[in-house]
Amino acid sequence: LGFLGFSNMQMKIAARAPVDAAAIAGAIAARAAARAQKNFAESDRIRDDLLAKGIVLKDTPQGTTWEVKK
Protein backbone atom coordinates (compact mmCIF):
# COMPACT_ATOMS: atom_id res chain seq x y z
CA LEU A 1 0.00 0.00 0.00
CA GLY A 2 2.94 2.31 0.60
CA PHE A 3 3.77 2.00 -3.08
CA LEU A 4 0.29 3.34 -3.91
CA GLY A 5 0.73 6.36 -1.63
CA PHE A 6 -1.01 5.09 1.53
CA SER A 7 0.82 5.49 4.80
CA ASN A 8 0.16 3.57 8.00
CA MET A 9 -1.26 6.74 9.57
CA GLN A 10 -3.82 7.11 6.78
CA MET A 11 -4.88 3.51 7.29
CA LYS A 12 -5.27 4.01 11.05
CA ILE A 13 -7.39 7.12 10.53
CA ALA A 14 -9.57 5.34 7.99
CA ALA A 15 -10.02 2.35 10.34
CA ARG A 16 -11.47 4.45 13.18
CA ALA A 17 -15.16 4.03 13.84
CA PRO A 18 -17.29 7.13 13.31
CA VAL A 19 -17.99 9.18 16.43
CA ASP A 20 -21.61 9.36 17.63
CA ALA A 21 -21.69 12.91 18.98
CA ALA A 22 -25.28 12.54 20.23
CA ALA A 23 -24.38 9.48 22.30
CA ILE A 24 -21.36 11.27 23.74
CA ALA A 25 -23.49 14.29 24.63
CA GLY A 26 -25.96 11.97 26.36
CA ALA A 27 -23.18 10.32 28.34
CA ILE A 28 -21.79 13.72 29.35
CA ALA A 29 -25.27 14.79 30.51
CA ALA A 30 -25.65 11.57 32.53
CA ARG A 31 -22.20 12.15 34.04
CA ALA A 32 -23.13 15.73 34.98
CA ALA A 33 -26.32 14.47 36.64
CA ALA A 34 -24.36 11.84 38.59
CA ARG A 35 -21.86 14.49 39.71
CA ALA A 36 -24.70 16.79 40.82
CA GLN A 37 -26.06 13.94 42.95
CA LYS A 38 -22.52 13.34 44.29
CA ASN A 39 -22.55 9.86 42.77
CA PHE A 40 -18.87 9.98 41.90
CA ALA A 41 -18.59 6.24 41.31
CA GLU A 42 -21.11 6.49 38.46
CA SER A 43 -19.48 9.65 37.16
CA ASP A 44 -16.10 7.91 37.06
CA ARG A 45 -17.63 4.83 35.39
CA ILE A 46 -19.09 6.96 32.59
CA ARG A 47 -15.78 8.79 32.10
CA ASP A 48 -13.84 5.51 32.04
CA ASP A 49 -16.33 3.96 29.59
CA LEU A 50 -15.88 6.88 27.19
CA LEU A 51 -12.11 6.73 27.58
CA ALA A 52 -12.18 3.03 26.68
CA LYS A 53 -13.99 4.06 23.49
CA GLY A 54 -11.29 6.63 22.72
CA ILE A 55 -13.10 9.73 23.99
CA VAL A 56 -11.23 12.02 26.40
CA LEU A 57 -13.32 14.30 28.62
CA LYS A 58 -12.02 17.66 29.78
CA ASP A 59 -13.77 19.48 32.61
CA THR A 60 -13.55 23.26 32.39
CA PRO A 61 -15.28 26.12 34.24
CA GLN A 62 -17.52 26.49 31.17
CA GLY A 63 -18.52 22.81 31.19
CA THR A 64 -17.25 19.48 29.91
CA THR A 65 -15.69 19.19 26.49
CA TRP A 66 -14.46 16.11 24.69
CA GLU A 67 -12.06 15.05 21.98
CA VAL A 68 -11.10 11.83 20.25
CA LYS A 69 -7.98 10.32 21.81
CA LYS A 70 -4.98 10.62 19.52
C-alpha positions, 0 to 999 in steps of 0.5 A, a space after each residue: 500500500 505504501 507504493 500506492 501512496 497510503 501510509 500507516 497513519 492514513 490507514 489508522 485514521 480510515 479504520 477508526 469508527 465514526 464518532 456518535 456525537 449525540 451518544 457522547 453528549 448523552 453520556 456527558 449529561 448523565 455524568 453531569 447528573 451523577 456528579 450533581 447527585 454526588 454519585 462519583 462512582 457512576 461519574 467515574 464509570 461513565 468517564 472511564 467507559 468513554 475513555 475506553 472508546 477513545 473519547 477524552 473528557 475535559 472538565 472546564 469552568 464552562 462545562 465538559 468538552 471532549 475530543 477523540 484520543 490521539 
